[in-house]
Amino acid sequence: MTALTFGYFLLRRPDDPTGPPVNLIAEAESSGPTQAVIWDRPTGAWTFRPDVAAAILWANPERHEIERVDRATAERQVAHFTTVPLPTETELTEICRQAT
């Protein structure tokens, strides 16, 4: 299985654009349908949620401050909203493939 490549987007509150991130979207870079993993607070897990990612990134971007970051920055910044580390790209790929 070849791992997907992901882009990482930190989400901040629009009323605190320089504050700590409140979530992160890992979106697979592809020409097909959106494949994305986000931190799901209710379940306490990294979860396949392309619907949420598309709504935040493309349909209603004004609802969050969105910053595209590299993988290393994403790994550091998730500590602001969870103690569960960002999955590796292989693990993110598996989360996406299990859901589709």
Backbone as a ProteinNet text record, in pm:
[ID]
protein_1_A
[PRIMARY]
MTALTFGYFLLRRPDDPTGPPVNLIAEAESSGPTQAVIWDRPTGAWTFRPDVAAAILWANPERHEIERVDRATAERQVAHFTTVPLPTETELTEICRQAT
[TERTIARY]
83.9	0	89	68.2	141	67.1	141	80.2	41.5	-70.7	-112.5	-22.9	-21.6	47.5	-58.9	-31.8	-131.7	-85.4	-183.1	-163.6	-224.8	-168.7	-211.5	-261	-376.8	-440.7	-475.7	-415.1	-450.2	-573.2	-661.8	-782.5	-776	-801.3	-806.5	-941.6	-980.4	-1104.9	-1089.2	-1192.3	-1181.1	-1163.6	-1212	-1195.8	-1060.6	-978.7	-844.8	-749.1	-728.4	-652.6	-506.1	-451.3	-311.8	-302	-416.9	-419.5	-386.6	-396	-364.8	-467	-424.3	-518.8	-620.3	-738.9	-845.2	-867.9	-808.9	-819.3	-723.5	-715.6	-628.6	-698.1	-685	-733.8	-613.2	-607.5	-507.2	-583.4	-559.8	-631.9	-539.8	-583.9	-505.4	-498.9	-380.7	-362	-392.9	-506.6	-547.3	-640.1	-661.8	-753	-893.5	-911.3	-1041.7	-1121.2	-1216.8	-1299.1	-1214.5	-1263.6	-1193.3	-1177	-1054.9	-1024.4	-952.7	-1009.6	-951	-975.9	-881.4	-887.5	-880	-966.2	-965.2	-967.6	-936	-949	-1095.7	-1156.1	-1297.5	-1308.1	-1342.8	-1350.8	-1447.6	-1568.8	-1662.2	-1610.4	-1537.5	-1488.4	-1346.5	-1276.8	-1138.7	-1045.2	-1069.4	-988.5	-972.1	-866	-848.3	-943.7	-1029	-1142.1	-1152.5	-1193.6	-1218.3	-1343.7	-1328.4	-1442.2	-1425.1	-1433.4	-1418.7	-1529.5	-1648	-1759.1	-1728.6	-1676	-1641.3	-1525.2	-1425.1	-1309.6	-1350.5	-1432.3	-1475.8	-1557.1	-1643.5	-1724.5	-1636.1	-1537.1	-1449.7	-1355	-1289.4	-1186.7	-1243.2	-1353.6	-1397.8	-1534.9	-1627.9	-1762.6	-1776.9	-1716	-1730.7	-1596.7	-1498.1	-1366.6	-1365	-1466.2	-1469.3	-1501.7	-1545.6	-1580.8	-1459.9	-1343.7	-1219.8	-1105	-1003.3	-876.5	-805.5	-767.3	-707.3	-564.7	-472.7	-332.4	-277	-230.1	-164.5	-24.4	11.1	141.2	207.6	336.3	406.7	380.8	421.3	396.9	458.8	581.4	649.2	574.3	527.6	449.7	319.4	252.8	127.8	149.2	255.8	284.4	302	368	388.7	259.8	180.2	64.7	-55.6	-64.1	-179	-182.1	-69.7	-65.5	-154.1	-196.1	-284.9	-427.4	-465.5	-604.2	-620.7	-512.2	-521.4	-386.3	-392.6	-270	-238.5	-328.2	-308.1	-228.1	-111.8	-29	-96.8	-54.3	-99.5	-53.6	-144.9	-102.7	0.6	82.4	178	99.6	166.6	96.9	48.5	120.2	74	-53.1	-57.8	-178.3	-294.6	-266.3	-372	-428.4	-340.5	-383.6	-474.6	-437.6	-518.8	-655.3	-660	-788.4	-876.8	-819.9	-895.7	-941	-853.1	-887.6	-989.7	-984.7	-1082.8	-1222.7	-1230.7	-1359.9	-1422.3	-1340.5	-1396.4	-1423.1
-117.8	0	124.9	209.4	335.1	438.9	505.7	608.2	729.9	789.4	914.6	1027.4	1136.6	1257.1	1353.9	1418.2	1504.1	1647.9	1737.2	1878	1899.2	1989.7	2010.7	2153	2165.4	2294.3	2310.2	2409.3	2442.3	2531.5	2508.5	2589.6	2667.7	2797.3	2884.2	2954.4	3002.1	3078.1	3210.7	3254.2	3381.3	3501.2	3490.5	3601.1	3597	3494	3482.3	3425.3	3497.6	3443.5	3413.2	3467.2	3436.8	3345	3302.7	3215	3071.6	2984.1	2843.9	2779.6	2682.6	2614	2533.3	2519.4	2441.9	2307.8	2289.9	2161.7	2162.2	2047.3	2031.3	1941.7	1976	1891.9	1840.4	1709.5	1647.2	1603.3	1673.3	1645.2	1576.8	1462.8	1391.4	1472.8	1480	1550.9	1453.9	1478.1	1390.5	1466.9	1410.5	1472.5	1414.5	1320.1	1258.4	1326.2	1255.5	1312.1	1346.5	1440.7	1481.5	1363.5	1346.5	1249.9	1327.4	1329.2	1410.1	1348.4	1374.1	1325.7	1447.4	1449	1557.4	1497.9	1581.9	1541.1	1555.1	1444.1	1440.8	1443	1557.7	1572.4	1473.6	1455.6	1363.7	1220.2	1172.6	1034.8	1026	1139.7	1140.3	1064	1078	1002.8	1082.5	1050.2	1104.2	1027.5	1099.6	1038.8	1087.3	997.4	1029.8	1115.7	1242	1334.3	1429.1	1376.2	1462.8	1566.7	1534.1	1628.6	1752.8	1732.5	1844.5	1924	1853.8	1921.8	2007.8	1953.3	2030.7	2152.2	2135.8	2249.2	2358.8	2320	2419.2	2483.3	2401.7	2454.2	2526.3	2475.5	2526.9	2593.6	2547	2604.4	2724.9	2718	2824.5	2861.6	2900.3	2927	3045.5	3132.7	3248.6	3211.2	3089.9	3048	3014.8	3001.6	2972.1	3051	3073.5	3118.4	2990.2	2979.7	2857.7	2888.3	2804.7	2821.9	2688.9	2687.7	2567.2	2561.5	2444.4	2427.8	2299.8	2287.6	2164.5	2059.1	1939.3	1826.3	1848.8	1895	1914.6	2015.7	2123.2	2222.3	2161.3	2086.9	2021.6	1929.2	1851.3	1758.8	1833.7	1947	2026.2	2090.4	2140.8	2221.5	2141.6	2013.2	1935.6	1926.3	1949.2	1945.4	2053.5	2152.5	2257	2207.3	2097.4	2052.9	1902.8	1825.8	1683.6	1630.5	1524.7	1456.5	1339.2	1312.6	1203.9	1257.4	1200.2	1252.7	1241.9	1328.2	1321.4	1188.4	1112	985.5	1008.1	907.6	913	917.2	949.4	951.6	811.9	710.1	573.1	546.4	589.9	571.8	656	779.1	862.2	795.8	739.1	667.6	551.3	477.6	363.5	409.3	518.9	573.6	606.3	668.7	702.2	577.4	481.9	361.3	273.6	267.1	188.1	247.6	379.7	446.9	446.9	422.8	429.3	292.9
0	0	0	-96.4	-103.6	-20.3	66.3	151.6	68.1	103.3	42.6	94.7	24.7	69.2	119.2	231.7	293.8	303.5	295.7	327.9	465.3	543	681.8	700.5	764	784.8	932.3	996	1134	1132	1227.5	1239.9	1370.4	1359.4	1477.4	1477.7	1595	1605.5	1532	1458.8	1386.2	1478.6	1602.5	1697.2	1768.6	1739.9	1799.2	1693.4	1583	1470	1497.6	1604.3	1637.5	1758.8	1809.5	1926.3	1889.9	1988.4	1962.8	1869.1	1791.8	1703	1784	1726.2	1790.9	1722.4	1605.2	1536	1418.2	1352.5	1236.5	1136	1011.1	902	825.7	807.1	720.6	595.8	484.8	361.4	261.4	210.8	110.8	-17.2	-74.1	-200	-313	-379.8	-489.4	-582.4	-698.8	-794.7	-782.6	-690.6	-670.7	-561.3	-505.3	-399	-275.7	-198.7	-77.4	16.7	65.4	170.1	279.1	398.1	503.5	640.4	729	866.8	958	1059.4	1157.6	1297.5	1396	1535.4	1572.4	1614.2	1650.8	1802.9	1857.9	2003.3	2068.6	2014.8	2081.5	2095.5	1993.6	2001.3	2055	2060.7	2108.1	2016.8	1884.4	1787.3	1658.7	1585.7	1451.4	1361.3	1288.4	1219.3	1075.1	987	846.2	838	800.5	791.5	672.6	551.8	435.2	425.8	477.3	473.5	556.6	675.5	762.5	701.6	653.6	594.6	475.4	386.6	269.4	310.9	409.6	456.3	514.6	593.1	657.1	556.3	475.9	385.9	263.3	210.4	80.9	84.1	165.7	164.8	258	376.5	475.8	539	459.2	517.1	613.9	606.1	695.3	840.2	864	999.9	1085.8	1024	1095.7	1032.5	1110.2	1053.4	1012.1	888.2	834.5	791.9	838	801.7	752.2	628.7	576.2	636.6	690.2	755	706.9	734.5	700.2	808.6	780.5	870.2	1008.6	1014.9	1142.9	1230.1	1169.2	1244.1	1292.4	1206.3	1244.8	1364.9	1360.8	1471.6	1603.7	1599	1722.4	1770.1	1678.9	1714.9	1766.1	1735.1	1783.3	1935	2000.5	2147.7	2209.4	2131.5	2182.5	2203.4	2137.9	2152	2178	2179.5	2212.2	2260.3	2338.2	2380.4	2287.5	2192.5	2096.7	1978.5	1951.1	1842.1	1705.7	1615.9	1477.6	1418.8	1358.4	1296.2	1186.3	1163.5	1052.7	921.4	812.6	683.8	645.3	684.9	660.6	739.8	865.3	948	895.6	851.7	793.5	667.8	586.5	466.2	503.2	606	650.5	700.6	774.1	821.3	701.1	599.2	478.7	404.8	388.6	310.6	381.3	514.8	589	575.4	560.9	555.9	417.7	314.4	178.7	122.1
[MASK]
++++++++++++++++++++++++++++++++++++++++++++++++++++++++++++++++++++++++++++++++++++++++++++++++++++

